[in-house]
Amino acid sequence: MEAERYPRRIEIRRETYGSDAARALTGPLAAELLERHGRPGSGGEPPASDFEPPAGAFLIGSVDDADVACGGVCRYDAETAEIRRMYVAPDHRGAGLSRRMLDALEDEARGFGYRRVRLETGTRQAEALGLYRSSGFEEIPRYGPYVDDELSVCFEKPL
């Protein structure tokens, strides 16, 4: 299906978190999370510096030169990266882009020398829960700003 739907070019590239390309995707992400959960996410807005090498990166996925997906990886601790701000535009879901973005983020984390990745998603994000579970992530206790957030589900995966 993916090859049929996207017969042309899919590109995943690094981008600065504060760039126009990043904001064009993180804005709709924030709006969608607010709509699904009825409040802003508990993780807060990360500083752009979190997504700068050598500790992190922010990626944009495009299909035929249209930016339609994003995600970032940043330092959680010396051995653990955190995946944040992962999003695929609604009209491009269901074609495998989220898995490709997740794979690219894991590759970035490996490249920075991390031994595992962790992330948080919401209880009302069934698609994300399915993606992470099917990609080898295991549920862990809520951590950091998510500890007391009943709408949060946290995961971790060794690299």
C-alpha positions in Angstrom: 0.0 0.0 0.0 2.7 2.5 0.9 4.6 2.0 -2.4 1.3 2.5 -4.2 0.3 5.6 -2.2 3.7 7.2 -2.3 5.4 6.1 -5.5 7.6 9.2 -5.5 10.0 10.7 -3.1 9.9 10.4 0.7 12.6 12.4 2.4 13.5 12.6 6.1 15.8 15.5 7.0 17.2 17.3 10.0 15.7 20.7 10.6 16.0 23.3 13.4 13.2 22.9 15.9 12.3 26.6 15.8 12.2 26.7 12.0 9.1 27.6 9.9 8.9 24.0 8.7 9.0 22.6 12.2 6.4 25.1 13.5 4.1 24.3 10.6 3.8 20.7 11.9 4.1 21.2 15.7 1.3 23.8 15.7 -1.2 21.3 14.3 0.2 18.7 16.7 -0.5 20.9 19.7 -4.0 21.6 18.4 -4.8 17.9 17.9 -3.5 17.0 21.4 -5.6 19.8 23.0 -8.7 18.5 21.1 -8.1 14.8 22.1 -7.2 15.4 25.7 -9.1 18.7 26.5 -5.9 20.4 27.7 -2.3 21.0 26.7 0.1 18.2 27.1 1.9 17.8 30.5 5.4 17.7 28.9 5.5 21.4 28.1 7.2 23.1 25.2 10.8 22.0 24.9 13.5 24.5 24.1 14.9 24.4 20.6 18.3 23.7 22.0 17.1 20.2 23.2 17.0 19.1 19.5 20.5 20.2 18.6 23.5 17.9 18.0 25.4 16.4 19.7 22.6 15.5 22.1 19.5 15.7 19.8 18.0 16.3 16.5 14.6 17.3 15.0 13.5 15.6 11.8 11.0 16.6 9.1 9.4 14.0 6.8 8.3 15.2 3.4 6.4 13.5 0.6 7.1 15.0 -2.9 8.5 18.1 -1.2 5.5 18.7 1.1 6.4 18.5 4.8 3.9 16.1 6.4 5.7 14.5 9.4 8.0 15.5 12.2 9.7 14.2 15.4 12.5 15.0 17.7 15.0 13.1 19.8 16.8 14.7 22.8 18.8 13.8 25.8 17.0 12.3 28.8 20.2 11.1 30.6 23.6 10.0 29.5 22.3 6.7 28.1 18.7 7.5 27.3 17.2 9.6 24.6 13.6 10.9 24.6 11.5 11.0 21.5 9.2 14.0 21.4 6.9 15.9 19.1 6.2 13.0 16.8 3.4 13.8 14.3 2.1 12.9 10.9 -0.5 15.1 9.2 -3.9 13.4 9.2 -4.2 13.1 5.5 -0.9 11.2 5.3 -1.6 8.7 8.1 -2.0 4.9 7.5 0.8 4.7 4.9 3.7 3.8 7.2 5.2 7.3 7.6 5.0 7.2 11.4 7.0 4.0 11.4 9.6 5.4 9.0 9.9 8.5 11.2 10.2 6.4 14.4 13.0 4.3 12.7 14.8 7.5 11.7 14.6 8.9 15.3 15.9 5.7 16.7 18.8 5.8 14.2 19.6 9.4 15.3 19.6 8.3 19.0 22.0 5.4 18.1 24.2 7.8 16.3 24.4 10.0 19.4 25.5 7.0 21.4 22.3 6.5 23.4 21.5 2.9 24.6 17.8 3.2 24.8 14.9 5.6 23.9 11.8 6.5 25.9 8.7 8.5 25.1 5.3 9.5 26.3 2.0 9.5 24.5 -1.6 9.9 25.5 -4.2 7.4 26.6 -6.5 8.8 23.8 -3.9 8.3 21.0 -4.7 4.7 20.0 -2.7 4.9 16.8 0.4 6.0 18.7 0.0 3.3 21.3 -0.3 0.7 18.6 2.7 2.0 16.7 5.0 2.0 19.8 3.9 -1.4 21.0 4.3 -3.0 17.6 7.8 -1.3 17.3 9.2 -3.1 20.4 8.5 -0.4 23.0 7.5 -1.6 26.4 5.3 0.3 28.8 7.2 1.8 31.8 6.1 3.8 34.8 5.3 7.5 34.1 8.4 9.6 34.5 9.4 13.3 34.8 6.6 15.7 34.1 4.2 12.8 33.3 4.4 11.1 36.8 1.0 12.4 37.9 -0.7 12.7 34.5 -3.3 10.0 34.3 -3.6 10.7 30.5 0.0 9.8 29.9 1.4 6.4 28.9 5.2 6.0 28.9 7.4 3.6 26.9 11.0 2.6 26.6 13.0 0.5 24.1 16.6 -0.7 24.1 18.6 0.3 21.1 
